[in-house]
């Protein structure tokens, strides 16, 4: 056993001193993107609880920068922030009755799960596109951490059948712990979300008569040092969109936080906008590549296109869970091909393609993910009490 692994086990053992503090059933600790923000699936479930069970729980968020992190207006004053990695954070982790997160917990492998706790992983993307951990190299220590944390999970939310079948092995989680609820953040698309467009237009000062193209490629490389390969020329793309759909388009560009935005005239940089779902709800058209945002957008009936200039880098048999040709939107590998797709857009064929992919994957999205998770937690709590 190497020194890092030994250190990991020693640190976990040291956490046992916090067992002097009781587990508080009504305290929920949330964490999104390893403490980076207050958003995604954990935030949407927190909103649901505040609406339907606000008096029942105490809500704590683990964040890296409590002084500067963005907190949505409807959560301000109703949640408590704790600095990730601090002594207070570890105490909150060891005493929370429920722990809910979407990808990685800050030093989460150091915290042994206690009897009476329920750990929930919401994941941070839907569909079944890229192979999990594709393009990343996991060290032996990281693999050990994945195994440790995977064993501590009680509930793992799934957006579709293929995800439930393939991801247990990739993430080292028991298959029986996967629940086909859909994703809490996608409940938004099953109800009126017109207010999102007004909010986004107001934030970026976009005239309400403009149509919005959202360009949202996924990241390549590591979580902290991404590659920018999507140098999309917006001028011909916008021209093609305006010719096909009418009106005047503006561009919202949302790239990975590790990619430095290029200052482009007429382009609104949305990488720091706190809620991707609101951008999707506001957009008239989405262009992405491998990003799971295409899954979320498929819950709407709006046009989408895939621009994948580096597709040749990947082995479609080994690097993807489903063939690119089956994905919910048509793809192009160059600008000319993308323009042709836009010009030839047929709403009926587009709907058929989208629905075929949702059927292929066994879509679980019904707009009731939050409600289902609430019931799962109630059942889990009763089971622990027996």
C-alpha positions in Angstrom: 0.0 0.0 0.0 1.5 3.4 -1.0 2.0 6.3 1.3 -0.9 8.3 -0.1 -3.4 5.4 0.5 -2.0 4.9 4.0 -2.5 8.6 4.7 -6.1 8.4 3.4 -7.0 5.6 5.8 -5.3 7.4 8.7 -7.2 10.6 8.0 -10.5 8.7 7.8 -9.8 7.1 11.1 -9.1 10.5 12.6 -12.6 11.6 11.6 -14.1 9.2 14.1 -13.5 11.7 16.9 -16.5 13.6 15.4 -18.8 10.7 16.3 -19.3 12.4 19.7 -21.7 14.6 17.9 -25.1 13.0 17.0 -26.4 12.6 13.5 -29.2 15.2 12.9 -31.9 13.6 10.8 -33.4 16.9 9.7 -30.1 18.4 8.5 -29.2 18.2 4.8 -25.7 19.0 3.6 -25.6 20.0 -0.1 -22.6 20.3 -2.4 -22.4 21.1 -6.1 -19.4 20.7 -8.3 -17.1 20.0 -5.3 -18.0 23.3 -3.6 -17.7 25.6 -6.6 -21.3 26.8 -6.7 -24.9 26.6 -5.5 -26.6 25.2 -8.5 -27.5 22.1 -10.6 -29.5 19.1 -9.3 -28.8 19.7 -5.6 -30.0 23.3 -5.8 -33.2 22.3 -7.7 -34.0 19.7 -5.0 -33.3 22.3 -2.3 -35.8 24.6 -4.0 -38.4 21.8 -4.0 -37.8 21.2 -0.3 -38.1 24.9 0.5 -41.5 24.9 -1.3 -42.9 21.7 0.1 -41.0 21.0 3.3 -39.4 24.2 4.4 -40.1 23.8 8.1 -38.9 20.2 8.2 -35.2 20.6 7.4 -32.1 22.6 8.0 -30.2 23.3 4.8 -26.4 23.6 4.8 -24.3 24.1 1.6 -20.6 23.3 1.4 -18.9 25.9 -0.8 -15.3 26.9 -1.4 -15.8 30.6 -1.0 -18.7 31.5 1.3 -18.1 35.2 1.0 -18.3 35.4 -2.8 -20.3 32.3 -4.0 -23.5 33.2 -5.9 -26.7 32.2 -4.0 -30.0 32.4 -5.9 -32.4 35.0 -4.5 -34.9 32.5 -3.4 -32.4 30.6 -1.3 -30.8 33.6 0.4 -31.4 33.7 4.1 -32.9 30.2 4.0 -29.7 28.2 3.7 -26.4 28.2 5.7 -23.0 28.2 4.1 -19.9 26.4 5.4 -16.5 26.6 3.9 -15.5 23.3 2.3 -12.5 21.6 3.9 -12.8 23.6 7.1 -13.2 21.9 10.6 -16.8 23.1 10.5 -17.4 21.4 7.2 -16.2 18.0 8.5 -18.4 18.4 11.5 -21.4 19.2 9.2 -20.5 16.2 7.1 -20.4 13.8 10.0 -23.6 15.1 11.6 -25.9 15.6 8.5 -28.7 13.2 8.3 -28.7 13.5 4.5 -25.8 14.4 2.2 -26.6 15.4 -1.4 -24.1 16.2 -4.1 -23.6 16.0 -7.8 -19.9 15.3 -8.4 -17.2 14.9 -5.8 -17.3 16.0 -2.2 -14.4 18.2 -1.0 -12.2 15.7 0.9 -15.3 13.4 0.9 -13.1 10.3 0.9 -11.9 11.3 4.3 -15.3 11.2 5.8 -16.7 7.8 6.9 -20.4 7.5 6.5 -22.2 7.0 9.8 -25.2 4.8 10.7 -28.3 6.9 10.3 -26.9 8.9 7.4 -28.3 8.8 3.8 -25.9 9.8 1.0 -27.4 10.8 -2.4 -25.5 11.4 -5.6 -27.6 13.3 -8.2 -25.0 13.3 -10.9 -24.6 16.4 -13.1 -25.7 15.3 -16.6 -28.3 13.3 -18.4 -28.3 10.9 -21.3 -25.7 8.4 -22.3 -23.0 9.9 -24.5 -19.3 9.9 -23.6 -17.9 7.0 -21.6 -17.4 8.1 -18.0 -13.9 9.3 -17.2 -13.1 9.4 -20.9 -10.1 11.7 -21.5 -8.9 11.6 -17.9 -6.3 9.5 -16.2 -7.2 8.3 -12.7 -4.4 7.6 -10.3 -4.4 4.6 -8.1 -5.3 6.8 -5.1 -8.2 8.4 -7.1 -9.5 4.9 -8.0 -9.3 4.0 -4.3 -11.3 7.1 -3.4 -13.9 6.2 -6.0 -14.3 2.8 -4.5 -14.6 4.2 -0.9 -17.1 6.8 -1.8 -19.0 4.5 -4.1 -19.6 2.1 -1.2 -21.0 4.9 0.9 -23.7 5.9 -1.5 -27.3 4.9 -0.8 -29.0 6.6 -3.7 -27.7 7.5 -7.2 -30.2 9.3 -9.5 -30.4 8.2 -13.1 -31.9 9.9 -16.2 -32.2 6.8 -18.3 -31.9 3.0 -18.5 -28.5 2.9 -20.3 -27.1 5.2 -17.6 -28.4 2.8 -14.9 -26.8 -0.2 -16.8 -23.4 1.3 -17.7 -22.5 3.7 -14.9 -22.4 1.4 -11.9 -19.2 -0.2 -13.1 -17.7 3.1 -14.3 -18.4 4.8 -11.0 -18.0 1.8 -8.7 -21.5 2.0 -7.2 -23.8 -0.9 -6.5 -26.4 -1.2 -9.4 -29.2 -1.5 -6.9 -28.5 2.0 -5.6 -29.5 3.6 -9.0 -33.0 5.0 -9.1 -34.7 6.0 -12.4 -36.1 9.3 -11.3 -34.8 11.6 -14.0 -32.8 14.7 -12.9 -34.2 17.3 -10.5 -32.9 20.2 -12.7 -34.9 18.9 -15.6 -38.3 19.1 -13.8 -38.1 22.7 -14.9 -38.8 21.9 -18.5 -42.1 20.1 -17.7 -43.8 23.2 -16.3 -44.0 26.9 -17.4 -40.5 28.3 -17.5 -41.2 31.5 -19.6 -39.8 33.5 -16.7 -36.3 32.1 -17.4 -36.1 33.9 -20.8 -37.1 37.2 -19.2 -34.5 36.7 -16.5 -31.7 35.8 -18.9 -32.5 38.7 -21.3 -32.5 41.1 -18.4 -29.2 39.8 -17.0 -27.4 40.1 -20.4 -29.4 43.1 -21.5 -30.6 41.3 -24.6 -33.6 42.9 -26.4 -36.6 40.7 -25.9 -37.3 40.7 -29.6 -34.0 38.9 -30.4 -33.7 35.2 -30.7 -31.0 33.4 -28.8 -28.5 30.9 -30.0 -26.8 29.1 -27.1 -23.4 27.6 -28.0 -22.4 25.3 -25.2 -19.6 22.8 -26.0 -18.3 20.4 -23.4 -14.8 20.6 -22.0 -11.8 18.6 -23.1 -8.8 17.8 -21.0 -8.9 18.0 -17.2 -11.5 19.6 -15.0 -9.0 22.4 -14.2 -7.1 22.8 -17.5 -9.5 22.4 -20.4 -8.7 22.6 -24.1 -10.6 24.9 -26.4 -11.1 23.3 -29.8 -14.5 24.7 -30.8 -13.5 27.8 -32.7 -16.9 28.3 -34.2 -17.4 31.2 -36.7 -20.6 32.7 -35.5 -21.2 35.0 -38.5 -22.2 32.4 -41.1 -24.0 30.3 -38.4 -26.2 33.3 -37.3 -26.9 34.1 -41.0 -28.0 30.5 -41.6 -30.2 30.6 -38.5 -31.9 33.8 -39.5 -32.5 32.6 -43.0 -34.1 29.4 -41.8 -36.0 30.5 -38.7 -36.4 34.3 -39.3 -35.8 37.1 -36.9 -32.5 38.3 -35.6 -30.2 36.1 -33.5 -27.7 36.9 -30.8 -25.2 34.4 -29.4 -24.8 33.2 -25.8 -21.5 31.4 -25.5 -21.0 29.1 -22.6 -17.8 27.2 -22.3 -16.1 25.3 -19.5 -14.9 27.6 -16.7 -11.2 26.6 -17.4 -11.5 28.0 -21.0 -10.7 31.7 -21.2 -13.4 33.4 -23.2 -12.4 35.2 -26.4 -13.7 38.7 -26.8 -16.0 38.5 -29.8 -18.2 41.4 -31.0 -21.9 40.6 -30.6 -21.3 37.5 -28.5 -22.5 37.4 -24.9 -20.2 35.3 -22.7 -22.3 33.2 -20.4 -19.7 30.9 -18.8 -20.1 32.5 -15.4 -23.9 32.5 -15.5 -24.9 30.5 -12.4 -27.7 28.3 -13.9 -27.3 26.4 -17.1 -31.0 25.3 -17.0 -32.1 28.9 -17.3 -29.9 29.4 -20.3 -31.4 26.3 -22.0 -34.9 27.5 -21.1 -34.2 30.9 -22.6 -32.5 29.7 -25.8 -34.3 29.3 -29.1 -31.6 27.1 -30.6 -28.8 25.0 -29.0 -25.5 24.1 -30.6 -23.3 21.8 -28.6 -21.1 18.7 -29.1 -20.7 15.9 -26.6 -22.3 17.9 -23.8 -25.1 16.4 -21.8 -26.9 19.7 -22.2 -28.3 18.1 -25.4 -30.2 15.7 -23.1 -31.7 18.5 -21.1 -32.6 20.5 -24.2 -34.3 17.4 -25.6 -36.9 17.9 -23.0 -38.1 20.8 -25.1 -39.2 20.9 -28.7 -36.7 23.5 -29.8 -34.1 23.0 -32.6 -30.6 21.7 -31.7 -27.5 20.9 -33.6 -24.2 19.2 -32.9 -20.9 20.7 -34.1 -18.1 18.2 -33.5 -14.9 19.2 -35.3 -12.8 16.7 -33.4 -15.0 13.7 -33.8 -12.2 11.8 -35.6 -10.1 11.8 -32.4 -12.5 9.3 -30.8 -13.3 5.7 -31.4 -17.1 5.6 -31.7 -17.2 2.0 -30.6 -15.1 2.5 -27.4 -15.6 6.1 -26.4 -19.4 6.5 -26.5 -22.2 4.7 -24.9 -24.5 5.2 -27.9 -23.6 6.0 -31.6 -23.2 9.7 -32.4 -25.6 9.2 -35.3 -28.3 8.2 -32.8 -28.0 11.2 -30.6 -31.0 13.5 -30.4 -29.7 16.1 -32.8 -27.9 15.9 -36.1 -24.1 16.5 -36.2 -21.6 18.2 -38.4 -17.8 18.0 -38.3 -17.2 21.3 -40.1 -18.8 24.7 -40.5 -20.2 24.0 -44.0 -21.9 20.9 -42.7 -23.4 22.8 -39.8 -24.8 25.4 -42.2 -26.4 22.6 -44.3 -28.0 21.1 -41.3 -29.5 24.4 -40.3 -30.8 25.2 -43.8 -32.4 21.7 -44.1 -34.0 21.7 -40.6 -37.3 19.8 -40.7 -39.3 20.1 -37.4 -41.1 16.8 -37.9 -37.9 14.8 -38.6 -36.2 16.6 -35.8 -38.9 15.5 -33.4 -38.7 11.9 -34.6 -35.0 11.8 -34.1 -35.2 13.2 -30.6 -37.9 10.8 -29.6 -36.0 7.9 -31.1 -33.0 8.7 -28.9 -35.1 9.0 -25.8 -36.7 5.6 -26.5 -33.3 4.0 -27.3 -31.9 5.1 -23.9 -35.1 4.5 -21.9 -35.7 8.0 -20.7 -36.8 8.3 -17.1 -37.6 12.1 -17.2 -41.2 12.9 -16.3 -40.8 16.2 -14.5 -41.2 14.4 -11.1 -37.6 13.8 -10.1 -37.8 16.0 -7.0 -41.0 14.4 -5.9 -39.6 10.9 -6.4 -36.4 11.7 -4.5 -38.4 13.0 -1.6 -40.3 9.7 -1.4 -37.1 7.7 -1.7 -35.6 9.6 1.2 -38.7 9.0 3.3 -38.6 5.3 2.6 -34.9 5.2 3.3 -35.4 7.0 6.7 -38.1 4.5 7.6 -35.9 1.6 6.7 -33.1 3.0 8.9 -35.5 3.3 11.8 -36.7 -0.3 11.6 
